[in-house]
Amino acid sequence: MKTKLLPYETIYDAVNGDSEATLCVLKHFEAYINTLSRRKRVTQNGIPYWEPDEDIKRELEIELITKLSRFNCLDG
C-alpha cells in the first residue's frame, strides 16, 4: 500500500511549533506508531492477541515531537 506523503508546509509548520500541524504529523504516523507499540497479550482463556501498549505509544509520540524540533527545513 502506498502511503500519501505529508505536505512540506505541514512539516515546516510543525517544525516551527504549530500545534495543529504537529497533530497532523502525529495523525499521519498513528498507524505506524500503533504497529511499533503492539505487544502480545493473553486472555484468561489462554487466547493470544496483540494490542498497542499505551506507554510505549506515548513514548514514541513524544520522541516524534522531540525530533520534529530538531528537523532542519529549508526556508523558502
C-alpha positions in Angstrom: 0.0 0.0 0.0 1.4 3.4 -1.0 1.3 6.0 1.8 0.4 9.6 1.0 3.2 12.0 1.9 2.7 14.9 4.2 2.8 18.3 2.5 6.0 20.1 3.0 4.1 23.1 4.5 2.7 20.8 7.2 6.1 19.5 8.2 7.6 23.1 8.1 4.8 24.4 10.3 5.2 21.5 12.8 8.9 22.1 13.0 8.3 25.7 13.7 5.9 24.9 16.6 2.4 25.0 15.1 0.4 22.7 17.3 -2.2 21.9 14.7 0.5 20.9 12.2 2.1 18.7 14.9 -1.2 16.9 15.4 -1.4 16.3 11.6 2.1 14.7 11.8 1.1 12.5 14.7 -2.1 11.5 12.9 -0.1 10.7 9.8 2.1 8.3 11.7 -0.6 6.9 14.1 -0.9 3.5 12.4 2.8 3.1 12.2 3.2 4.0 15.9 0.4 1.6 16.8 2.2 -1.2 14.9 5.5 -0.4 16.6 3.9 -0.4 20.1 2.0 -3.6 19.8 2.6 -6.2 22.5 1.3 -9.7 22.8 -1.3 -10.3 25.5 -3.1 -13.5 26.5 -6.7 -13.6 27.7 -7.8 -15.5 30.8 -8.8 -18.4 28.4 -5.2 -18.5 27.0 -6.0 -16.9 23.7 -3.2 -14.7 22.5 -3.9 -11.3 20.9 -2.0 -8.1 20.0 -2.7 -4.6 21.3 -0.9 -1.3 21.4 1.0 -0.7 24.7 -0.2 2.8 25.6 3.1 3.6 27.5 5.2 2.7 24.5 2.8 4.5 22.2 3.2 7.7 24.2 7.0 7.4 24.3 7.0 7.1 20.5 4.8 10.1 20.1 7.0 12.2 22.4 10.1 11.1 20.5 8.5 12.1 17.2 7.6 15.5 18.6 11.1 15.9 20.0 12.7 15.0 16.7 10.5 17.5 14.9 12.0 20.3 16.9 15.5 19.2 15.6 14.5 18.8 12.0 16.0 21.2 9.5 13.7 22.6 6.9 14.9 24.7 4.0 13.5 28.2 4.1 11.6 29.2 1.0 
